[in-house]
Amino acid sequence: MHSGWGGIIVVAPVTALLAALASWMVRRIAPESSGSAIPYVKTALREGWAGNPLRIITVKFVGGIMAIGGGLALGREGPTIQIGAAIGHLLGKTFRQNDNDRHVLLAAAAGAGLATAFNAPIAGAVFVLEELVGQFDVTISIVTLGTSAGAIGIAQLLLGRDADFVVPMLAQLDVGNLWSHFVLGFVFGRFGRRLLSRDPGDDRAANSPEPNRRGMARGRRRRHHRFIGMVCPRPDRCGDILTQQVLSGTALFSAIAVIFLIRFVLGPRSYSVQIPGGLFAPMLTIGSQAGLLMGCLWIRRFHSSMFLPQEFAVVGMAAFFTSVVRAPVTVIILVIELTGSSSSLLLPMLAASFTAMSVATFLKQPPIYSSLRVIR
């Protein structure tokens, strides 16, 4: 599809149609499959499973393909986590396991879903303990590591063994220059949640009568899908490829600044309409962009030759995610596994994540998944 207004005229309605179909599937077939899967899985682990798992798998898979393939700023890990959790629940039910074993299977399969989404088996296991379960459990750890390893093994046979992002070898940062990343963590801790704030219309709709709420949601969906389709008609230009350009240092500062502003506006609109899709990938993309922009400004302001903008981009991914989710161990391991060569930035990521989490907690900003409502 060639770019230009002719392409926009064709692509924008297709994007809107795909998103509308995904929304229709969620509302009519499996409301439990809406939005990010993590709040739903956390509730299922705490209160028990709700909904038809086969319907959830179908809607999450098909709806996720339509929503993400249509160009909305959503992550693939949302569908894979909930699909994995549903499969784990089905296995436990089919083989008549007790409640504790079903609990373990559900958590482990959800972790495997995250692992396969990012080719990151260790991050998948840590995510289960840090975010889903909230405590260390030996049984869950063993089963999750085994499940993630098996899932990653099959995925690598089908898709290859390369890391998702290729980052040039970065030099070990001098401890004396570590304070720049404390500053980066402070900025993300202070403003991180605002960069991923939900659509203000959600709060108004949540307090309105049911018919009016549905009407408002449908109106927002139509406007948002048309706009997203116009400025972001292809998902590979709005997600992984863009992040790869940021991390490899081939993206222009001006282009990243413009795209960052676009995603700042359209990202919350994409997931506020509650169609299948995750937040991990958008958070990593926004963090890398914001980190790169801050790095470029820092280098220009202080005329420093000790840094590369890509270093700030990698650290920005960890700091931003931590400020919004409060899962620093998960994201640091995830970023290392995603990039394959950023372990040299472990200390800067620790410094930035510590600062971001401390500032966000001091300001009493709730973690994103604690504030998202789950349909029961």
LINPEJO-V572889 format. One record per residue. N is the residue number from 1. RES is the residue in one small letter. PSI is psi as a letter, one per 40 degrees, with the letter a starting at -180 (NA if undefined). OMEGA is omega in radians with two decimals (NA if undefined). D_CENTER is the distance of its C-alpha to the mean C-alpha in Angstrom with 2 decimals. Layout:
((N	RES	PSI	OMEGA	D_CENTER) (N	RES	PSI	OMEGA	D_CENTER))
This chain:
((1	m	h	3.13	27.44) (2	h	i	3.11	29.04) (3	s	i	-3.11	27.52) (4	g	i	-3.08	29.49) (5	w	d	3.10	30.42) (6	g	d	3.09	31.69) (7	g	d	3.14	28.37) (8	i	d	-3.12	26.63) (9	i	d	-3.14	29.24) (10	v	d	-2.99	28.45) (11	v	d	-3.06	24.68) (12	a	d	3.09	23.89) (13	p	d	3.11	25.69) (14	v	d	3.10	24.15) (15	t	d	3.13	20.60) (16	a	d	-3.13	21.79) (17	l	d	3.14	23.51) (18	l	d	3.12	20.63) (19	a	d	3.12	18.40) (20	a	d	3.10	21.51) (21	l	d	3.10	22.17) (22	a	d	3.11	18.76) (23	s	d	3.13	19.35) (24	w	d	3.13	22.87) (25	m	d	3.14	21.91) (26	v	d	-3.07	19.72) (27	r	d	-3.03	22.56) (28	r	d	-2.98	25.38) (29	i	d	-3.06	24.35) (30	a	g	3.11	21.59) (31	p	d	-3.14	20.37) (32	e	e	-3.09	18.53) (33	s	e	-3.07	16.00) (34	s	i	2.99	14.79) (35	g	a	3.12	11.38) (36	s	i	-3.08	8.69) (37	a	e	-2.95	10.59) (38	i	d	3.09	10.27) (39	p	d	3.14	12.92) (40	y	d	-3.12	15.07) (41	v	d	3.10	15.12) (42	k	d	3.10	15.95) (43	t	d	3.11	18.66) (44	a	d	3.12	19.92) (45	l	d	-3.09	20.40) (46	r	d	-2.99	22.23) (47	e	e	-3.10	24.25) (48	g	i	-3.07	24.39) (49	w	i	3.06	23.04) (50	a	h	3.13	23.46) (51	g	i	3.13	23.64) (52	n	h	-3.06	24.72) (53	p	d	3.14	22.52) (54	l	d	3.08	23.84) (55	r	d	3.13	23.06) (56	i	d	3.13	19.50) (57	i	d	-3.11	19.05) (58	t	d	-3.09	20.77) (59	v	d	-3.13	19.00) (60	k	d	-3.12	15.47) (61	f	d	-3.09	16.49) (62	v	d	3.14	18.60) (63	g	d	3.10	16.75) (64	g	d	3.10	13.42) (65	i	d	-3.12	15.52) (66	m	d	-3.10	17.22) (67	a	d	-3.12	14.39) (68	i	d	3.09	12.30) (69	g	d	3.10	15.68) (70	g	e	3.05	17.08) (71	g	e	3.12	15.02) (72	l	i	-3.09	12.71) (73	a	g	-3.12	9.68) (74	l	i	-3.11	7.25) (75	g	i	-3.12	5.17) (76	r	e	-3.06	7.79) (77	e	d	3.10	6.68) (78	g	d	3.08	7.43) (79	p	d	-3.07	10.87) (80	t	d	3.13	11.57) (81	i	d	-3.10	11.16) (82	q	d	3.06	13.41) (83	i	d	3.10	15.66) (84	g	d	3.13	16.19) (85	a	d	3.14	17.00) (86	a	d	3.10	19.36) (87	i	d	3.09	21.05) (88	g	d	3.10	21.60) (89	h	d	3.12	23.12) (90	l	d	3.13	25.29) (91	l	d	3.12	26.55) (92	g	d	3.14	27.52) (93	k	d	-3.11	29.25) (94	t	d	-3.11	30.96) (95	f	e	3.00	32.41) (96	r	f	3.09	33.29) (97	q	i	3.10	31.66) (98	n	i	-3.04	32.09) (99	d	d	-3.12	29.53) (100	n	d	3.14	28.55) (101	d	d	3.07	28.03) (102	r	d	3.10	25.95) (103	h	d	-3.13	23.77) (104	v	d	-3.14	23.40) (105	l	d	-3.14	22.76) (106	l	d	-3.12	20.06) (107	a	d	-3.10	18.14) (108	a	d	3.14	18.83) (109	a	d	3.07	17.82) (110	a	d	3.08	14.42) (111	g	d	3.09	13.97) (112	a	d	3.08	15.35) (113	g	d	3.08	12.83) (114	l	d	-3.12	9.99) (115	a	d	-3.12	12.68) (116	t	d	3.13	13.60) (117	a	d	-3.07	10.29) (118	f	e	-3.09	10.32) (119	n	f	-3.03	14.04) (120	a	g	-3.03	13.68) (121	p	d	-3.11	16.11) (122	i	d	3.11	16.74) (123	a	d	3.11	13.20) (124	g	d	3.14	13.03) (125	a	d	-3.13	16.29) (126	v	d	3.12	15.62) (127	f	d	3.13	12.49) (128	v	d	-3.09	14.96) (129	l	d	-3.03	17.53) (130	e	d	-3.02	15.74) (131	e	d	-3.05	13.40) (132	l	d	-3.09	14.80) (133	v	d	3.11	18.43) (134	g	e	3.11	18.78) (135	q	i	3.11	21.71) (136	f	h	3.13	23.08) (137	d	h	-3.05	24.68) (138	v	d	-3.10	26.64) (139	t	d	3.13	26.67) (140	i	d	3.13	22.97) (141	s	d	-3.11	22.41) (142	i	d	-3.09	24.91) (143	v	d	-3.13	23.78) (144	t	d	3.11	20.06) (145	l	d	3.12	21.03) (146	g	d	3.13	23.40) (147	t	d	3.14	21.13) (148	s	d	3.12	18.35) (149	a	d	3.11	21.18) (150	g	d	3.14	22.67) (151	a	d	3.14	19.57) (152	i	d	3.11	18.82) (153	g	d	3.12	22.54) (154	i	d	-3.14	22.67) (155	a	d	-3.14	19.60) (156	q	d	3.06	21.23) (157	l	d	-3.09	24.50) (158	l	d	-2.97	23.08) (159	l	e	-3.11	20.69) (160	g	i	-3.01	22.09) (161	r	e	-3.09	21.46) (162	d	i	3.04	20.13) (163	a	i	-3.11	17.07) (164	d	d	-3.11	14.24) (165	f	i	3.11	15.29) (166	v	h	-3.13	18.90) (167	v	h	3.10	19.75) (168	p	i	-3.14	23.45) (169	m	h	-3.11	25.08) (170	l	h	-3.10	24.80) (171	a	i	3.09	27.70) (172	q	h	-3.10	27.69) (173	l	h	3.07	27.41) (174	d	h	-3.08	30.62) (175	v	d	-3.13	30.41) (176	g	e	3.13	32.40) (177	n	e	-3.07	29.66) (178	l	d	-3.06	26.97) (179	w	d	3.11	27.51) (180	s	d	-3.13	25.62) (181	h	d	2.95	22.33) (182	f	d	3.10	23.42) (183	v	d	3.12	23.74) (184	l	d	3.12	20.27) (185	g	d	3.11	18.90) (186	f	d	-3.13	21.21) (187	v	d	-3.14	20.07) (188	f	d	3.10	16.36) (189	g	d	-3.12	17.53) (190	r	d	-3.00	19.74) (191	f	e	-3.03	17.72) (192	g	d	-3.09	14.01) (193	r	d	3.13	13.63) (194	r	d	3.13	15.66) (195	l	e	-3.14	13.40) (196	l	f	-3.10	10.79) (197	s	i	-3.12	13.67) (198	r	i	3.13	14.06) (199	d	h	3.13	16.76) (200	p	d	3.12	20.08) (201	g	d	-3.13	21.54) (202	d	d	-3.10	19.73) (203	d	d	3.12	21.96) (204	r	d	-3.11	25.00) (205	a	d	-3.09	24.33) (206	a	d	-3.11	23.71) (207	n	e	-3.10	27.20) (208	s	i	3.09	28.98) (209	p	i	-3.05	30.94) (210	e	d	-3.13	29.20) (211	p	d	-3.13	30.76) (212	n	d	3.14	30.00) (213	r	d	3.12	26.38) (214	r	d	3.13	25.95) (215	g	d	3.10	27.81) (216	m	d	-3.12	25.73) (217	a	d	3.13	22.48) (218	r	d	3.13	24.11) (219	g	d	3.12	25.33) (220	r	d	-3.13	22.02) (221	r	d	-3.10	20.50) (222	r	d	-3.12	23.37) (223	r	d	-3.05	23.21) (224	h	d	-3.10	19.51) (225	h	d	3.12	19.47) (226	r	d	-3.09	22.57) (227	f	d	3.13	21.33) (228	i	d	3.13	17.99) (229	g	d	-3.13	20.12) (230	m	d	-3.05	22.55) (231	v	e	-3.07	20.48) (232	c	g	-3.01	17.77) (233	p	e	3.13	19.70) (234	r	h	-3.07	18.05) (235	p	d	-3.10	14.43) (236	d	e	3.05	15.34) (237	r	e	-3.07	16.44) (238	c	e	-3.06	13.30) (239	g	b	-2.97	10.69) (240	d	d	-3.11	11.71) (241	i	d	3.10	15.32) (242	l	d	3.11	14.88) (243	t	d	3.10	12.90) (244	q	d	3.09	15.70) (245	q	d	3.11	18.29) (246	v	d	-3.06	17.10) (247	l	d	3.12	17.19) (248	s	e	3.10	20.46) (249	g	e	-3.12	22.13) (250	t	e	-3.12	23.14) (251	a	i	3.11	21.52) (252	l	i	-3.14	23.93) (253	f	d	-3.10	23.47) (254	s	d	3.14	24.53) (255	a	d	3.13	22.24) (256	i	d	3.13	19.12) (257	a	d	-3.13	20.41) (258	v	d	-3.12	20.90) (259	i	d	3.09	17.57) (260	f	d	3.11	15.85) (261	l	d	3.12	18.01) (262	i	d	-3.13	17.26) (263	r	d	3.07	13.49) (264	f	d	-3.12	14.37) (265	v	d	-2.98	16.40) (266	l	d	-3.13	14.71) (267	g	d	3.11	11.02) (268	p	d	3.12	12.07) (269	r	d	-3.12	14.59) (270	s	d	-3.07	12.34) (271	y	e	3.11	10.64) (272	s	e	3.14	13.87) (273	v	e	2.95	15.83) (274	q	f	2.98	14.31) (275	i	i	-3.01	14.14) (276	p	h	3.11	12.14) (277	g	i	-3.08	8.54) (278	g	i	-3.12	5.06) (279	l	e	-3.10	2.94) (280	f	d	-3.08	1.07) (281	a	d	3.07	3.53) (282	p	d	3.12	5.01) (283	m	d	3.12	5.19) (284	l	d	3.13	6.58) (285	t	d	3.14	8.59) (286	i	d	3.13	9.93) (287	g	d	3.13	10.75) (288	s	d	3.13	12.57) (289	q	d	-3.13	14.37) (290	a	d	3.10	15.45) (291	g	d	3.12	16.50) (292	l	d	3.14	18.47) (293	l	d	3.10	20.16) (294	m	d	3.12	21.15) (295	g	d	3.12	22.41) (296	c	d	3.12	24.54) (297	l	d	3.14	26.00) (298	w	d	-3.11	26.69) (299	i	d	3.13	28.49) (300	r	d	-3.08	30.50) (301	r	d	-3.06	31.44) (302	f	e	3.09	32.65) (303	h	f	-3.06	33.73) (304	s	h	3.06	32.05) (305	s	e	-3.10	32.27) (306	m	e	-3.04	30.65) (307	f	i	2.90	27.06) (308	l	i	3.12	25.09) (309	p	d	3.14	22.38) (310	q	d	3.11	20.06) (311	e	d	3.11	20.49) (312	f	d	3.13	19.13) (313	a	d	-3.14	16.14) (314	v	d	3.14	15.28) (315	v	d	3.12	16.12) (316	g	d	3.09	14.23) (317	m	d	-3.11	10.85) (318	a	d	-3.07	11.97) (319	a	d	-3.12	13.73) (320	f	d	3.12	11.28) (321	f	d	-3.13	8.61) (322	t	d	-3.11	11.82) (323	s	d	-3.07	13.27) (324	v	d	-3.00	10.70) (325	v	d	-3.05	9.93) (326	r	f	3.09	13.21) (327	a	g	-3.00	12.37) (328	p	d	-3.10	14.00) (329	v	d	3.12	15.35) (330	t	d	-3.02	12.25) (331	v	d	3.12	10.51) (332	i	d	3.09	13.96) (333	i	d	-3.14	14.64) (334	l	d	-3.14	11.36) (335	v	d	3.11	12.18) (336	i	d	-3.14	15.75) (337	e	d	3.14	15.16) (338	l	d	-3.06	13.01) (339	t	d	3.07	15.71) (340	g	e	-3.07	18.61) (341	s	e	-3.06	20.81) (342	s	e	3.11	19.42) (343	s	d	3.08	21.07) (344	s	e	3.13	23.63) (345	l	e	-3.12	21.21) (346	l	d	-3.13	20.74) (347	l	d	3.05	23.06) (348	p	d	3.11	21.56) (349	m	d	3.08	18.05) (350	l	d	-3.13	19.81) (351	a	d	-3.11	21.74) (352	a	d	-3.13	18.99) (353	s	d	3.09	16.73) (354	f	d	-3.12	19.93) (355	t	d	-3.13	20.89) (356	a	d	-3.12	17.64) (357	m	d	3.14	17.53) (358	s	d	-3.11	21.28) (359	v	d	-3.13	21.34) (360	a	d	3.11	18.63) (361	t	d	3.11	20.49) (362	f	d	3.13	23.81) (363	l	e	3.10	22.86) (364	k	f	3.05	21.91) (365	q	h	-3.08	18.50) (366	p	i	3.03	16.95) (367	p	i	-3.01	13.55) (368	i	d	-3.05	11.11) (369	y	e	3.07	11.20) (370	s	d	-3.08	14.95) (371	s	e	3.10	15.53) (372	l	h	-3.10	13.92) (373	r	i	3.11	16.86) (374	v	h	3.09	17.25) (375	i	h	3.14	19.82) (376	r	NA	NA	22.58))
